[in-house]
């Protein structure tokens, strides 16, 4: 019973960490795309 609760807590933390990593990747992608778009506009 206690082990189940510990496993659940670990799974929750793992899920939160994965969510944060994905969010960071998306934000990074958006920032990089913004820089690329600015470069294209400046070149035009």
VEXMARRO-555766 format. One record per residue (C-alpha): y, x, z; chain; residue in three letters. Coordinates in Angstrom, 1 decimal. Example, Ala and Ser with C-alpha at 12.3 -4.5 7.8 and 13.67 -1.06 7.14 Angstrom:
residues 2
+--------+--------+--------+----+-----+
|     yy |     xx |     zz | ch |  aa |
+--------+--------+--------+----+-----+
|   -4.5 |   12.3 |    7.8 |  A | ala |
|   -1.1 |   13.7 |    7.1 |  A | ser |
+--------+--------+--------+----+-----+
***
This chain:
residues 44
+--------+--------+--------+----+-----+
|     yy |     xx |     zz | ch |  aa |
+--------+--------+--------+----+-----+
|    0.0 |    0.0 |    0.0 |  A | unk |
|    2.5 |    2.7 |    1.0 |  A | unk |
|    1.3 |    4.8 |   -2.0 |  A | unk |
|    2.1 |    1.9 |   -4.3 |  A | unk |
|    5.6 |    1.6 |   -2.9 |  A | unk |
|    6.1 |    5.4 |   -3.3 |  A | unk |
|    4.8 |    5.2 |   -6.9 |  A | unk |
|    7.2 |    2.3 |   -7.6 |  A | unk |
|   10.1 |    4.3 |   -6.2 |  A | unk |
|    9.2 |    7.4 |   -8.3 |  A | unk |
|    8.8 |    5.3 |  -11.4 |  A | unk |
|   12.2 |    3.7 |  -10.8 |  A | unk |
|   13.8 |    7.1 |  -10.3 |  A | unk |
|   12.2 |    8.4 |  -13.5 |  A | unk |
|   13.4 |    5.3 |  -15.4 |  A | unk |
|   16.9 |    5.8 |  -14.1 |  A | unk |
|   16.8 |    9.5 |  -15.1 |  A | unk |
|   15.6 |    8.7 |  -18.6 |  A | unk |
|   18.3 |    6.0 |  -18.9 |  A | unk |
|   21.0 |    8.6 |  -17.8 |  A | unk |
|   19.7 |   11.1 |  -20.3 |  A | unk |
|   19.7 |    8.6 |  -23.1 |  A | unk |
|   23.2 |    7.5 |  -22.2 |  A | unk |
|   24.4 |   11.1 |  -22.2 |  A | unk |
|   22.8 |   11.7 |  -25.7 |  A | unk |
|   24.4 |    8.5 |  -27.1 |  A | unk |
|   27.9 |    9.4 |  -25.6 |  A | unk |
|   27.5 |   13.0 |  -27.0 |  A | unk |
|   26.6 |   11.5 |  -30.4 |  A | unk |
|   29.6 |    9.2 |  -30.4 |  A | unk |
|   31.9 |   12.1 |  -29.4 |  A | unk |
|   30.5 |   14.4 |  -32.2 |  A | unk |
|   30.8 |   11.6 |  -34.7 |  A | unk |
|   34.4 |   11.1 |  -33.7 |  A | unk |
|   35.1 |   14.7 |  -34.3 |  A | unk |
|   33.4 |   14.6 |  -37.7 |  A | unk |
|   35.4 |   11.5 |  -38.7 |  A | unk |
|   38.7 |   13.1 |  -37.6 |  A | unk |
|   37.8 |   16.2 |  -39.7 |  A | unk |
|   37.1 |   14.0 |  -42.8 |  A | unk |
|   40.3 |   12.1 |  -42.3 |  A | unk |
|   42.3 |   15.4 |  -42.0 |  A | unk |
|   40.6 |   16.8 |  -45.1 |  A | unk |
|   41.5 |   13.7 |  -47.1 |  A | unk |
+--------+--------+--------+----+-----+
***
